[in-house]
Structure formats: structure tokens, C-alpha cells
Amino acid sequence: MKVLLIIVVLGFIAVNAQNPCESLDDGPFLATTPTLNIRLLEATKEDLEQYPNSENYRDALRFRGKIGETTPDGITVAVMENFPLIDPRSLVTFETLASGDNIVRLVNPVVRDGPTDDPEDDINFLTFTLKCTPVTNTTAMKFYDVRIQILDINDNYPQFKESPYNITLSELTPEGMSVFTVQATDKDFNLLGNMTYEIISMPGSLTDGSQYFNIDMYTGGLMVKKTLDYDQLGVNNNYLTVRIKVTDGGPNERKSNQTTMTVYITDGNDQGVAYVYQGCFQHMGTCAWPKYTTLASQIKQGQSLTTYPVPNKISSSTKIQARDLDLTLAAEIKFTIASTIPPGSEQKFRVETTKDEMGLYTADVIPTEALPEKLEGFEIFLKAEEQTDLKRHEIAMIYFMDDRDDDKSTSEGQDGDKTPVSKYSEPVLALIIVVSIIAAFLLCLSVAVCCLTKYKSSSPARFDGVEGGMTNGF
């Protein structure tokens, strides 16, 4: 019993021997008083109600004394009123546990992130000063700075800057070229550098631009992935929509957001010239291998040639017309004679170019000199060329048919116009007639054999009776 009493007395003496206003932690430097650091997690009202005793919302205040009261050993601790931002007592309470340890507990919601994206308005720390005064020795009064660090949680969604976006690109923009950079911000601390970007496809959308662009996962840089074709989109639908998603780097539940970018595509001079007429051979929506014919009997010096389309699917003449395939740029077109067969007759024609209100250019090929007496097989190669630095062009052929010695080579229409009719050379025509006769003979022979065979197989008794009668008669 005496031993136990001695131990209690010695403990009391040891406690009172300590400076009553000293921190339980060593100072950062020799002979300095440490700052009392406390770490609390930001919380909403719902968080505090659901987890009131969570370790995230309380921390130890390693200090002897009881704030707002005088301890039995005569220590008075008070919060100074010169706090720079917020009175900490509006957010936290100071409690002394049964063990004698002091804690700071968060009792009201605190939002670390400020009202804007600027980190300057964030509440990272709550600072205040504690004054410790021993009643028995007021000259031993000390002051301690307390710093409560508010730890961030991932409670904000990333936000795009200045979205939605609208940009304009030429269809000639090369693949791989960087055309725009999207940016997003996040109020949550230290998550800005961990955000990632991606393009989201829009199945079923006629303007889905996901197949035309790539985006850098970390920088948000948008690049052209596929050739932008204005003419394929059409004049009234000349834009693409790109849906972009950003995801933050939250440690637990990652938060994301989406925005759209409308990319308007402008026409570029990437298409050439095409001849236009009804019944032509079509390739990718344009006339391929354009060809016309003209009749020698209709040629008059000083007047435009009367031309007919090939293949001849209409019964009347047609104009020689061409247009620029670029829908909105529509460069000026000029017709010239590139060459003739036989060569050397280019100067015997004059070509006039006119434009109508629909943007079609028409060529009038006019003979200015006397032409060769024999025109069968004479050809003109007519060039339609856009008047730009690129000089894109298309060539059409005008084939001359000499109908003046063969009336059957043309046919009269109701309006008196002559339309060329295809004809064969005499050897070819004779061969066709011989082959047709032989084929007709073989066909008739086959039909006769088939009929005879069927007749015999359908009435064998009739033939047997005939044969028997003939036998008995002899």
C-alpha cells in the first residue's frame, strides 16, 4: 500500500514539474514552439450526419489544457479573436476525452473548393491562435498557432471551358493536323493534371464526326483522322458533330462530363470538271469517257456543230455542257480544242463558251474553214478546263459520221432532225446474215426431231398394227 502511494505522489510531482503550457510535440527547430497541425476532411451535412464519429472528421490537438476552461492544475486555454478568415468555432468543437487527450471535431459542413475555378478562393487552411495562461504564473503565458488543413475529396465534376465549341475547317485540311484544343477544369485539388479526354461516337446520327477526328488523351488536342469531304456532306448538311468526354483522376469514384463540338466544313478546290448530258456512262455520279457524234450532212461553216450523245439513249441532239464538281466554289470553265484526228485541223474550228443561270458551261464548236471532203472517222478532242492555278480539266471526243453517201445511216424524226444510227461494214453484215440463217436452220431441225420423237413414243400400238397388217397382207 505504501509503495502504491509513493508512485502516485511521484507521478503528481512529475506532472506538475512539466511546464503546463507546453505542446506535446517538439518544435520544428531547436528552441522554437511548434505549430499545432490538424487535418480534417471536407464534408457535407449528409456526410456528418451519416458518419458522426468518423476519423476523417476529427484529429488530435496535442496540447495540455482544456480550451475555454481552467484545469485543476490551473491552466487556462482560450481561442484568440484575431483569426484571419473564419472563426474556427463555427465549424469545429474542442473536446477533451476521458483519457485527457484533446481533439478537434468537425461539426458543420465545410467546402474546401471555392466558388470559382481559381485556387485563390479555396479554403485550404483554417488558422487561429491559442493562448495558454497558467493561473499560478501569468508571466508564463504562451501563444500557439493552430493550422487546420481541410483535405479535399472528389466532389466536383470537371467542367469544359467556353463550351460548346464551334470551329470551321476547310475540307482540304490534311489528315493528322491538329485543329483545336479543348480544356476542362476541376475545382478539386490536384485532379486537374489527371484529367483524360476521349471522343464518344453517336450511332445513328447523320452528322457523327467520331470517325473523322482523334483527340489526345491528356492534352485535349483534336486532330483530323479522315479526309473531310464537303461534297459528300452536301451544301445543306455541311457540318459534323463531335461529342467529347472528360474524366477526372479521382482516387475513388471518377467523375466525368461531356460537351459537343460542331465542325463546319467549307468547300475546297479538290474536284475537277465533268461533262454533263443525259444517258452518259456514269462513274461516281459523273459522266465518264464523254463522247458525242455529229453528222457531216448537218455541218455548216460558221454555225455550231449539232451533236448527239453516246450512247445514243435519246432521239434528239444535245448541248455540250460541263460544270465544276466543287459545289460552292464553281470555278470558271473554258472550252478549247486540244487536238484532232487526223492532226492539224485544230485551227479550222472556233469554240465559244457560255454560262447559264444554273452554273453550266456550254461549248459551241463552230467550223471556220472548209473541212475535208471525207469526214468519216474525223475526231475532235474538246477540253473543258477550270480557270484556276490547278488547271483541272476533262476531255470529250466528238466523232464525225459521214452520212452523205448512205441514207440509211440516219433516220428522220417527226421534226425533220436526223439522228445517227449505228451501222456495220459489209463483210460484218454478210457474216451476221450467214450466221443467222445457219442458226435458224439448226433450230428448226431440232424442233422437228423433238416432235417426231414425241410422236413415236406416244403411240407405239399404232405403228405395231400397221406393221402387222402389212405382214398379213403378204
C-alpha positions in Angstrom: 0.0 0.0 0.0 2.8 2.4 0.9 4.5 1.6 -2.4 1.4 2.5 -4.4 1.0 5.8 -2.6 4.6 6.7 -3.3 4.1 6.0 -7.0 1.0 8.3 -7.2 2.8 11.1 -5.4 5.8 10.8 -7.6 3.6 10.9 -10.7 1.8 14.0 -9.5 5.1 15.7 -8.8 6.3 14.8 -12.3 3.2 16.2 -14.0 3.4 19.4 -12.1 7.1 19.6 -12.8 6.3 20.0 -16.5 5.6 23.4 -18.0 1.8 23.4 -18.1 1.7 25.4 -21.4 3.9 23.2 -23.4 2.9 21.3 -26.6 3.3 17.5 -26.6 5.3 17.8 -29.9 8.8 19.0 -30.5 9.2 22.3 -32.4 10.4 22.2 -36.0 13.6 23.9 -34.9 15.6 24.0 -31.7 14.2 26.3 -29.1 11.1 27.1 -31.2 7.4 26.4 -30.4 5.7 24.1 -32.9 2.6 24.9 -34.9 -0.2 22.6 -34.0 -1.3 20.9 -37.2 -4.7 19.3 -37.6 -6.0 17.5 -40.7 -9.8 17.2 -41.4 -11.6 16.0 -44.5 -14.1 18.4 -46.1 -17.7 17.2 -45.6 -21.3 17.9 -46.4 -24.1 17.9 -43.9 -25.2 14.5 -45.0 -21.6 13.2 -44.5 -21.5 14.4 -40.9 -25.0 13.0 -40.1 -24.1 9.6 -41.6 -20.6 9.3 -40.1 -20.5 11.5 -37.0 -17.7 9.6 -35.4 -15.6 9.1 -38.4 -11.8 9.5 -38.0 -11.9 11.7 -41.2 -13.7 14.4 -39.3 -11.6 14.6 -36.1 -8.0 14.9 -35.2 -5.8 15.2 -32.0 -4.9 18.5 -30.6 -1.6 17.7 -29.0 -1.7 20.2 -26.2 -2.1 20.2 -22.5 -5.1 22.1 -21.2 -8.8 22.5 -21.8 -10.0 25.2 -24.1 -12.5 27.6 -22.5 -12.0 26.1 -19.0 -9.5 26.2 -16.2 -8.0 22.8 -15.5 -7.4 21.6 -11.9 -3.7 22.3 -12.3 -4.5 25.9 -13.1 -4.2 26.1 -16.9 -6.5 28.4 -18.9 -6.6 28.0 -22.7 -8.6 30.4 -24.9 -9.0 31.0 -28.7 -7.8 34.4 -29.7 -10.2 36.6 -31.6 -7.8 37.7 -34.3 -8.4 34.8 -36.7 -7.8 35.9 -40.3 -10.6 34.2 -42.2 -13.2 32.2 -40.4 -13.9 31.7 -36.7 -13.0 28.0 -36.3 -15.6 27.6 -33.6 -18.3 28.0 -36.3 -17.0 24.7 -37.8 -15.3 22.7 -35.1 -15.6 21.9 -31.4 -12.8 21.3 -29.0 -13.3 18.2 -26.8 -11.3 16.5 -24.0 -11.6 12.8 -23.9 -11.7 10.7 -20.7 -8.1 9.9 -21.3 -7.3 13.6 -21.1 -6.4 13.9 -24.7 -7.8 16.9 -26.6 -9.4 16.5 -30.1 -10.8 18.8 -32.7 -14.1 17.6 -34.2 -15.7 18.9 -37.4 -19.4 19.5 -36.6 -20.6 21.8 -39.5 -20.2 21.3 -43.3 -17.1 22.8 -44.8 -16.4 23.1 -48.6 -12.7 23.3 -49.4 -13.3 24.3 -53.1 -14.1 28.0 -53.6 -17.0 29.4 -55.8 -14.7 29.6 -58.8 -12.0 27.6 -60.5 -9.4 29.9 -59.2 -7.4 28.2 -56.4 -7.0 31.5 -54.7 -10.6 31.3 -53.3 -10.2 27.8 -51.9 -10.3 27.1 -48.2 -7.2 25.1 -47.7 -6.4 26.0 -44.1 -8.2 27.4 -41.1 -5.7 29.2 -38.9 -6.1 30.7 -35.4 -4.2 31.3 -32.2 -4.4 29.6 -28.8 -3.4 31.5 -25.7 -2.3 29.4 -22.8 -2.1 31.1 -19.3 -1.0 29.3 -16.1 -3.1 30.8 -13.3 -0.2 30.4 -10.9 2.2 32.2 -13.2 0.6 34.6 -15.7 4.0 35.7 -16.8 4.5 32.2 -18.4 1.7 32.9 -20.9 2.3 31.4 -24.3 0.7 31.6 -27.8 0.4 28.8 -30.3 -0.6 28.9 -33.9 -3.1 26.2 -34.9 -3.5 25.3 -38.5 -6.4 23.1 -39.6 -5.8 21.7 -43.1 -9.0 20.9 -45.0 -8.4 17.8 -47.1 -10.1 17.6 -50.5 -12.5 14.9 -51.7 -13.6 14.3 -55.3 -16.9 16.0 -55.1 -16.8 18.2 -58.2 -17.4 17.3 -61.9 -14.8 18.6 -64.4 -16.1 21.5 -66.5 -15.2 22.4 -70.1 -14.1 26.0 -70.7 -16.2 28.0 -73.1 -18.2 25.1 -74.4 -20.0 24.0 -76.5 -17.4 24.6 -79.3 -17.8 25.7 -82.9 -15.0 25.7 -85.4 -14.7 25.9 -89.2 -12.4 23.8 -91.3 -11.7 23.5 -95.0 -12.2 20.1 -96.5 -8.6 20.3 -97.7 -7.3 20.2 -94.1 -4.7 17.4 -94.1 -5.0 14.2 -92.1 -3.1 14.3 -88.8 -3.2 18.1 -88.5 -4.1 19.5 -85.0 -7.0 21.8 -85.3 -8.2 22.6 -81.8 -7.5 22.0 -78.1 -10.3 21.6 -75.6 -9.7 22.4 -72.0 -11.5 21.4 -68.8 -11.1 22.4 -65.2 -11.8 20.8 -61.9 -12.3 22.5 -58.6 -10.9 19.5 -56.7 -7.3 19.9 -55.6 -4.6 18.1 -57.6 -7.0 16.5 -60.0 -6.6 19.0 -62.9 -3.4 17.3 -64.2 -5.0 13.8 -64.1 -8.0 14.5 -66.4 -8.3 12.5 -69.6 -10.3 13.1 -72.8 -12.0 10.9 -75.3 -14.4 11.1 -78.3 -17.8 9.4 -77.9 -19.5 8.0 -81.0 -23.1 8.9 -81.8 -24.6 5.8 -83.5 -27.5 6.7 -85.9 -26.5 10.4 -86.2 -26.0 11.6 -89.7 -23.5 14.2 -88.5 -21.4 11.9 -86.2 -17.9 13.2 -86.5 -16.2 10.5 -84.4 -14.7 8.7 -87.4 -13.2 12.0 -88.7 -11.2 13.1 -85.6 -8.9 11.9 -82.9 -8.2 13.5 -79.6 -5.1 13.4 -77.4 -6.0 11.6 -74.2 -4.1 14.0 -72.0 -3.9 17.4 -73.7 -7.3 17.5 -75.4 -5.8 18.3 -78.8 -8.2 17.5 -81.6 -6.6 16.1 -84.9 -8.1 15.2 -88.3 -8.2 11.4 -88.7 -10.0 11.1 -92.0 -10.4 13.3 -95.1 -13.2 15.9 -94.7 -15.4 15.7 -97.9 -17.6 18.7 -98.2 -19.2 17.4 -101.4 -20.2 14.2 -99.7 -21.8 16.0 -96.8 -23.8 18.3 -99.1 -24.5 22.0 -99.1 -27.4 21.9 -96.6 -25.6 19.5 -94.2 -22.0 20.8 -94.2 -21.1 20.1 -90.6 -20.0 17.3 -88.3 -20.8 16.9 -84.6 -18.0 15.6 -82.2 -19.0 14.6 -78.7 -16.1 14.9 -76.2 -15.9 13.3 -72.8 -13.6 14.4 -70.0 -12.9 12.3 -66.9 -11.1 13.4 -63.7 -8.4 11.5 -61.9 -10.3 11.0 -58.7 -8.9 8.3 -56.4 -12.2 6.6 -55.8 -15.3 7.4 -57.9 -14.2 9.2 -61.1 -16.4 11.9 -62.3 -16.9 12.9 -66.0 -18.6 15.4 -68.1 -19.4 15.8 -71.9 -19.7 18.5 -74.4 -20.1 18.8 -78.2 -18.1 20.5 -80.9 -19.8 21.5 -84.2 -17.2 21.4 -87.0 -18.4 23.4 -90.1 -16.8 22.1 -93.3 -16.1 24.6 -96.1 -15.7 23.7 -99.7 -12.2 23.3 -101.2 -11.0 23.2 -104.7 -10.5 19.4 -104.7 -12.8 18.4 -107.6 -12.3 18.7 -111.3 -14.5 19.3 -114.3 -17.2 16.9 -115.6 -19.2 16.9 -118.8 -23.0 16.6 -118.2 -25.5 15.0 -120.5 -28.4 12.6 -120.3 -27.6 8.9 -120.8 -23.8 9.1 -120.3 -21.7 6.3 -118.8 -21.8 7.1 -115.0 -18.9 6.7 -112.6 -19.2 8.0 -109.1 -22.0 10.3 -110.2 -20.3 11.9 -113.1 -20.1 11.3 -116.8 -17.1 9.1 -117.6 -15.5 8.9 -121.1 -17.7 11.6 -122.5 -18.4 11.2 -126.3 -20.5 12.9 -128.9 -21.2 12.3 -132.6 -22.1 14.8 -135.3 -23.3 14.3 -138.9 -21.5 15.5 -141.9 -24.7 16.4 -143.6 -25.6 18.9 -140.8 -22.3 20.7 -140.7 -22.4 24.3 -141.9 -19.5 26.7 -141.9 -20.0 29.4 -139.3 -22.6 27.5 -137.4 -22.3 25.4 -134.2 -22.0 21.7 -134.7 -25.1 19.7 -134.0 -24.1 16.9 -131.5 -25.6 13.7 -130.3 -24.7 11.8 -127.1 -23.0 8.5 -126.9 -24.5 6.1 -126.0 -27.5 7.3 -128.0 -30.3 6.9 -125.5 -32.3 9.9 -126.7 -33.6 10.7 -130.1 -32.6 14.4 -130.3 -29.4 16.4 -130.3 -27.8 17.6 -127.1 -25.7 20.5 -126.0 -22.0 20.0 -125.0 -22.1 21.1 -121.3 -19.7 20.8 -118.3 -19.5 22.1 -114.7 -17.1 22.3 -111.8 -17.8 19.5 -109.3 -16.9 21.7 -106.4 -20.4 22.6 -105.2 -19.8 26.2 -103.9 -16.5 27.3 -105.5 -17.6 26.5 -109.1 -14.6 27.8 -110.9 -15.0 29.3 -114.4 -14.7 26.8 -117.2 -13.3 27.4 -120.7 -13.6 25.1 -123.7 -10.7 24.7 -126.2 -9.8 22.1 -128.8 -7.0 20.0 -127.5 -6.3 18.0 -130.7 -7.9 16.4 -133.8 -7.6 13.2 -135.7 -6.1 13.4 -138.1 -4.0 16.1 -136.5 -3.6 19.6 -137.8 -7.2 20.7 -138.0 -7.4 22.5 -134.7 -7.4 25.9 -136.3 -10.4 25.1 -138.5 -12.8 25.5 -135.5 -13.7 28.2 -133.1 -15.0 27.4 -129.7 -17.3 29.7 -127.8 -18.1 29.2 -124.1 -21.2 30.5 -122.4 -22.6 30.1 -118.9 -26.3 29.7 -117.9 -28.1 30.6 -114.7 -27.6 27.0 -113.3 -23.9 27.3 -113.5 -23.5 25.0 -116.5 -21.0 26.0 -119.2 -21.9 25.3 -122.8 -19.5 24.8 -125.7 -20.3 25.8 -129.3 -17.9 24.3 -131.7 -18.0 26.3 -134.9 -16.3 25.3 -138.2 -14.5 28.4 -139.6 -12.9 26.8 -142.6 -13.8 24.1 -145.2 -13.4 20.6 -143.8 -12.0 17.5 -145.5 -14.3 16.0 -148.2 -14.2 12.6 -146.4 -15.3 13.1 -142.8 -15.9 9.6 -141.7 -13.7 8.9 -138.6 -12.7 12.5 -138.2 -12.5 13.3 -134.4 -12.2 16.4 -132.2 -10.9 16.2 -128.6 -12.6 19.0 -126.7 -11.0 20.2 -123.4 -13.1 21.7 -120.6 -10.7 23.4 -118.2 -11.3 25.2 -114.9 -9.7 28.7 -114.9 -7.6 28.2 -111.7 -3.9 27.7 -110.9 -4.6 24.0 -110.8 -5.9 23.9 -114.4 -8.1 20.8 -113.8 -9.8 19.6 -117.0 -11.7 16.9 -118.7 -11.6 15.8 -122.4 -14.6 14.8 -124.5 -14.5 13.3 -128.0 -16.7 14.5 -131.0 -16.8 11.8 -133.6 -17.8 12.8 -137.2 -20.1 10.4 -139.1 -20.3 10.9 -142.9 -23.9 10.2 -143.8 -23.9 12.0 -147.1 -23.5 8.8 -149.2 -25.6 6.4 -147.1 -29.2 7.5 -146.5 -29.7 4.5 -144.1 -27.1 5.8 -141.7 -29.7 8.3 -140.4 -33.4 8.3 -139.6 -35.9 11.1 -139.9 -37.7 12.2 -136.7 -41.0 13.9 -136.5 -39.3 17.3 -136.5 -37.1 16.5 -139.5 -33.9 16.2 -137.5 -31.5 13.4 -138.4 -30.3 11.1 -135.7 -27.2 8.9 -136.3 -27.9 5.1 -136.5 -25.2 2.6 -135.8 -24.1 0.6 -139.0 -21.8 -2.3 -139.8 -19.3 -2.8 -142.6 -20.5 -5.0 -145.5 -18.3 -8.1 -144.6 -19.5 -8.0 -141.0 -23.1 -7.6 -142.1 -22.8 -10.6 -144.5 -21.3 -12.7 -141.7 -24.2 -11.8 -139.4 -26.7 -12.8 -142.1 -25.0 -16.2 -142.7 -24.8 -17.0 -139.0 -28.4 -16.1 -138.5 -29.5 -18.4 -141.4 -27.5 -21.3 -140.0 -28.8 -20.8 -136.5 -32.4 -20.7 -137.8 -31.9 -23.9 -139.7 -30.4 -25.7 -136.7 -33.3 -24.5 -134.6 -35.9 -25.8 -137.0 -34.1 -29.1 -137.3 -34.0 -29.6 -133.5 -37.7 -28.8 -133.2 -38.6 -31.3 -135.9 -36.6 -34.1 -134.3 -38.1 -33.4 -130.9 -41.7 -33.5 -132.4 -41.0 -36.8 -134.2 -39.6 -38.5 -131.2 -42.5 -37.4 -129.1 -45.0 -38.7 -131.7 -43.4 -42.1 -131.8 -43.3 -42.5 -128.0 -46.9 -41.5 -127.5 -48.5 -44.1 -130.0 -46.4 -47.4 -130.3 -49.5 -49.6 -130.8 -50.5 -47.7 -133.9 -47.2 -48.4 -135.5 -47.4 -52.1 -134.4 -50.8 -52.5 -136.1 -49.6 -51.1 -139.3 -46.7 -53.4 -139.3 -48.9 -56.5 -138.6 -51.3 -55.6 -141.3 -48.6 -55.3 -143.8 -47.3 -58.7 -142.8 -50.7 -60.4 -143.1 -51.3 -58.9 -146.4 -48.3 -60.6 -147.9 
